[in-house]
Amino acid sequence: MSARTELPRWVTLALMPALNVALAFVIGGLVVLAIGESPLEAIQILMFGAFGYGEGWGFTLHFATNFVFTGLAVALAYQAGLFNIGVEGQAYVAGLALVAGLAVDQIHWSVVLITTTLVAMALGAIWAAIPGYLQAKRGSHIVITTIMFNFIAAAFMSYMLTQVFSRPGANSETETLDAIGRLPLLREFMPFFGRSPVNITIFLAIAALIGVYYLIWHTKLGFKIRVLGQNPNAARYAGISAVSIIIITMALSGALAGMVAVNEAVGVQKRLIIGYVGGYGFVGIAVAFMGRSHPVGVLLAALLFGALFQGGQELNFEMPSVSSDLVVIIQALVILFTGAMSEMFRPALERLFIRAKPPPEKAVAPAPPANQPKSSGEQGSGQ
Amino acid sequence: MSYTAILFLLDSSVRLAVPLLLAGLAGLYSERAGVVDIGLEGKMLGAAFAAAAAAAVTGSAWIGLLAAIGVSTAMSMIHALASINMRGNQIISGVALNFLALGTTIVLGDAWFKRGGITPTLSLDQRFGPIELPFVAEAANVPIIGELYVQLISGHNILVYVAFLAVPVTAWVLFKTRFGLRLRACGENPTALDTAGISVYFLRYKALVVTGVLCGLAGAYLSIGQGANFTDNMTAGRGFIALAALIFAKWRPWGLLNTCLLFGFLASLQIRLQGLELPGIGQVPVQAIQALPYILTVVLLAGLVGRAIPPKAIGQPYIKER
């Protein structure tokens, strides 16, 4: 009774997440209907806003760049069994990299890029490694600690921006980067992108996707991370030090989160503003779960959320009664369905696939098709 | 600082402590039963919106309160479905509920009231007004104690008194009743409870209903008790401070009362110290006081000062053997 009915790989890897995401969109559509607008028209406007013209594409890709970083940050930690809710705070603290960028903005943009990238990654890594250390060494729960660190980051940055680094005459923002030091925008080479803010940081996001994939599946460290995430006991017996893996993974996760500072603060806003992260870190949670913590999935999910953010603003413009915060609802439902209720469709799918396929010859578990489906769905994850 | 000023500070501490206390107690029932609740913030926010919206439409604070409890309990049931029946990750479910409330309240508020997510301002009779306790007129003439009675104890709205009453009630339920014993067992060793023939699922559902009701009270307090309308994201992290307070109090009701009063005091102190120059220190960075509850919680969780040990079975879905 313990074996779970085997579903084809494509069903668990693609169909189930797709159904979960589809359900989130259906409910989002119902909200639009409840407001008294047409969901079909809304999705049309949304898609056109995101992909219908060059500038829309540019904004979509710009948002997606942020979400690749935050999504990878959550996903990498999740591979080690750690739930990093602190990406928002890590990205926020990393924003101080802009101050380092200000120091070198008279030289060349490449110097600014390298300096801010290194500083942002280091700051994000430190802000994430402390909760990692506290989890590994002191046993305090990483979820609670990272939540607390988000709030501590908010207070710390508000102090930094109002008291330490604020521009004379303005409260709560720094000086602006000099024109020489600004990162090139893609529209400078490709007019296709209109007035959109997508900048060269997008290439770093692509590199991060490949790098995380390589790290997780092709290095010793990645192997240790996965073993720890899937079976901490096995990791201990294999002589893997949970303490160092947890701290290293969290540091890497925080470093990825820190890259938001380069794309958003350095690349687009060109100065550091209070609350500049604006929820991108939390979107990373939805992106990681929807993408099943795999770089390919993260890329697709980041594009989807990039499109939602851009299209949502367009939607609000065309249909003023539909707030752009509709995106937050869909984000929440995606987290709920793909993260907490991911097995929702399994019983139904199992029933469907068993009916379609007669019991296999090499039966692992006795599977009488008549009454099996219901009970197997219910106690599948039993042992 | 004069005596009146101190009373004023304490009075504002109490007002700021109440939502933390209600939400903290809500979390206490859930977590003592073994279900992590990161979603206190979202439930409070949903409830605050429901209360303000219903009170604005019907003109009745009580209907507002009912709506708040209804919405918050419904959200709690989604959490129950995900974490008890579907055995999903309770933390993820809580995170999702927080965003669900954040998005839905703005989208619906914007669509219904057309004020950018803010609900119409309620008049005094549409919300819970201050209650004057008996003998206030007589007590006003008594020095010290009389002033304390008039300023600090009397003149709050009904939800404040409910919140403070909920502490001894919770302590009694938790430690002196059969339900409380089972609730604690459910969070520590659900298998034992199951062996005794008590349904773990049903008990956790009951606990989460209580959580929903209390979060409903907390939300209603914000929008139709203390405040007079709903503004977007008006909980502003209070659900997480409540969670921190719960941990700080080691999941105990009386400790929670003290912690919430302390956190409330810090919040009111921070408002008072804004822009104030202290001799020798200079301007006090209010952000330091703002961050203090969170820092204290981290320090306590790390076991640097004392130790907060959560219920043993917390966060684990219960799987009944068959």
Boltz contact constraints between the chains, C-beta under 6 A:
constraints:
  - contact:
      token1: [A, 35]
      token2: [B, 111]
      max_distance: 6.0
  - contact:
      token1: [A, 83]
      token2: [B, 91]
      max_distance: 6.0
  - contact:
      token1: [A, 134]
      token2: [B, 302]
      max_distance: 6.0
  - contact:
      token1: [A, 138]
      token2: [B, 302]
      max_distance: 6.0
  - contact:
      token1: [A, 138]
      token2: [B, 303]
      max_distance: 6.0
  - contact:
      token1: [A, 140]
      token2: [B, 301]
      max_distance: 6.0
  - contact:
      token1: [A, 140]
      token2: [B, 302]
      max_distance: 6.0
  - contact:
      token1: [A, 143]
      token2: [B, 91]
      max_distance: 6.0
  - contact:
      token1: [A, 145]
      token2: [B, 298]
      max_distance: 6.0
  - contact:
      token1: [A, 147]
      token2: [B, 240]
      max_distance: 6.0
  - contact:
      token1: [A, 148]
      token2: [B, 294]
      max_distance: 6.0
  - contact:
      token1: [A, 148]
      token2: [B, 297]
      max_distance: 6.0
  - contact:
      token1: [A, 148]
      token2: [B, 298]
      max_distance: 6.0
  - contact:
      token1: [A, 151]
      token2: [B, 294]
      max_distance: 6.0
  - contact:
      token1: [A, 152]
      token2: [B, 291]
      max_distance: 6.0
  - contact:
      token1: [A, 152]
      token2: [B, 294]
      max_distance: 6.0
  - contact:
      token1: [A, 155]
      token2: [B, 287]
      max_distance: 6.0
  - contact:
      token1: [A, 155]
      token2: [B, 290]
      max_distance: 6.0
  - contact:
      token1: [A, 155]
      token2: [B, 291]
      max_distance: 6.0
  - contact:
      token1: [A, 158]
      token2: [B, 287]
      max_distance: 6.0
  - contact:
      token1: [A, 159]
      token2: [B, 285]
      max_distance: 6.0
  - contact:
      token1: [A, 159]
      token2: [B, 287]
      max_distance: 6.0
  - contact:
      token1: [A, 321]
      token2: [B, 111]
      max_distance: 6.0
  - contact:
      token1: [A, 323]
      token2: [B, 106]
      max_distance: 6.0
  - contact:
      token1: [A, 323]
      token2: [B, 107]
      max_distance: 6.0
  - contact:
      token1: [A, 323]
      token2: [B, 110]
      max_distance: 6.0
  - contact:
      token1: [A, 325]
      token2: [B, 103]
      max_distance: 6.0
  - contact:
      token1: [A, 325]
      token2: [B, 106]
      max_distance: 6.0
  - contact:
      token1: [A, 325]
      token2: [B, 107]
      max_distance: 6.0
  - contact:
      token1: [A, 326]
      token2: [B, 107]
      max_distance: 6.0
  - contact:
      token1: [A, 328]
      token2: [B, 99]
      max_distance: 6.0
  - contact:
      token1: [A, 328]
      token2: [B, 102]
      max_distance: 6.0
  - contact:
      token1: [A, 328]
      token2: [B, 103]
      max_distance: 6.0
  - contact:
      token1: [A, 329]
      token2: [B, 103]
      max_distance: 6.0
  - contact:
      token1: [A, 329]
      token2: [B, 104]
      max_distance: 6.0
  - contact:
      token1: [A, 331]
      token2: [B, 99]
      max_distance: 6.0
  - contact:
      token1: [A, 332]
      token2: [B, 96]
      max_distance: 6.0
  - contact:
      token1: [A, 332]
      token2: [B, 99]
      max_distance: 6.0
  - contact:
      token1: [A, 332]
      token2: [B, 100]
      max_distance: 6.0
  - contact:
      token1: [A, 332]
      token2: [B, 103]
      max_distance: 6.0
  - contact:
      token1: [A, 335]
      token2: [B, 95]
      max_distance: 6.0
  - contact:
      token1: [A, 335]
      token2: [B, 96]
      max_distance: 6.0
  - contact:
      token1: [A, 336]
      token2: [B, 96]
      max_distance: 6.0
  - contact:
      token1: [A, 339]
      token2: [B, 92]
      max_distance: 6.0
  - contact:
      token1: [A, 340]
      token2: [B, 82]
      max_distance: 6.0
  - contact:
      token1: [A, 340]
      token2: [B, 88]
      max_distance: 6.0
  - contact:
      token1: [A, 340]
      token2: [B, 89]
      max_distance: 6.0
  - contact:
      token1: [A, 340]
      token2: [B, 92]
      max_distance: 6.0
  - contact:
      token1: [A, 340]
      token2: [B, 93]
      max_distance: 6.0
  - contact:
      token1: [A, 341]
      token2: [B, 82]
      max_distance: 6.0
  - contact:
      token1: [A, 341]
      token2: [B, 86]
      max_distance: 6.0
  - contact:
      token1: [A, 341]
      token2: [B, 88]
      max_distance: 6.0
  - contact:
      token1: [A, 382]
      token2: [B, 319]
      max_distance: 6.0
